[in-house]
Amino acid sequence: MPNKNGSVYGLTILSPIIDDEKVTPSHDLQIRKYLATLPTGELSPFALAPATHLARLVVMDDVIYVGMPACEEHLKSKYLVFESNCDGELDDYLAGLAASVPEQLDAIWSHCVGYPGAANRQAFIDYMKACQLETTFYFAAVNDKSVPETLRALQTQHAVSEFIADHQGMEPARLQAEFMQFVAELKLAPVPRPGSMGEPRYIKTGGRNE
């Protein structure tokens, strides 16, 4: 079923960027500049917003002609592409974005045609849905688990890997005792914060459909 993988929703939004020759720098360059300032990891706006597994923003200048047998085509404007895998229903997710990070949303999408702002919650939801395309192929393999469940699984995987690496060659009785202690401590550990389990990512700007 398009857009859904169990309880996980695949969201793809293409918003046309304003083309105004009188504006310097151009709206697409202003988006790129702002995106370059956004933090990643735990401080990313999409880590602060609820229910986001992953998110990606790209300024698309045009479609690339790859040669025959494809036909050469071009876009009528530049587009801001937003891709996200998130938990739950679309309206709830968009409302959560508007409530959690309205300043960041406005700073990005205010350069797009017809954007109403995040303050008007329903207008924001309607705008995003009007720019939505069906998602039939997920950017990453996200399973049918919630964000907290996925973070817990990643935490467990990382902790078990470290335990194995640190206990190579240990005497069996001691290994068993330390493993039982490890399991007990892992059960009591808090769920990691969104954005805390991956390696730092560096934002690229200025490329052709970077």
C-alpha positions, 0 to 999 in steps of 0.5 A: 500500500502506498505511503504505509509500511505497517504503522510507519508512514512514508512521506514525500513532499515537493514544494515549488520554490518561489522564482523572483528575479528581484530577490537576492540571493534567490529563494533557493539559495536562501533555503540552502544557506539556512539548511546548512545552519541546522544542527544534526543529531539530538538538536535537529528539528526533526529529532525535536519533533515527535515520531520522526524516524528519519527526514531529508530535505533537498533543493531540486534544481531540475531533473537530470537527463540520463540519455536514451531511451529516456526523454529529456524533460525539465521542471517548471520551477525549482522544488524543495523536496522533503522526505520522512518516515514517521509514526502514525497518521499523516495529519497527526505527524504534520500537526506535531511538526507545526507545534514543535518546530514552527520557526524552523518550518517557516524559515524553510518553507516561507521560500515556497509558493503558497506556504501559509505558515505553521501558526495556522495549523490546519492551513499548514496541514492542507498545504503539505498534503497538497504538495504530497506525492505517493511514497511507494519506495522507502528511502531506508528500510524502516520496520513496523516499530515505533521510534522509541522501539527502534531506538531501544533496539539500536541501543541494545544492538550497540550495547551487545556489540560492545559487551562482546568486544570487551569480554573476549576470552573471559572465563565462562563463570565470570562471563555469565555473571557479568552478562546477567549484570549487563542484562539487568542494567540494560533493562533499566537504561532509559530509551535513547533520545532521538538523533543520539544513536547515529554518527554525526552527519554533515550537510552539503549545499550548493550542489545540483540536487545535492 
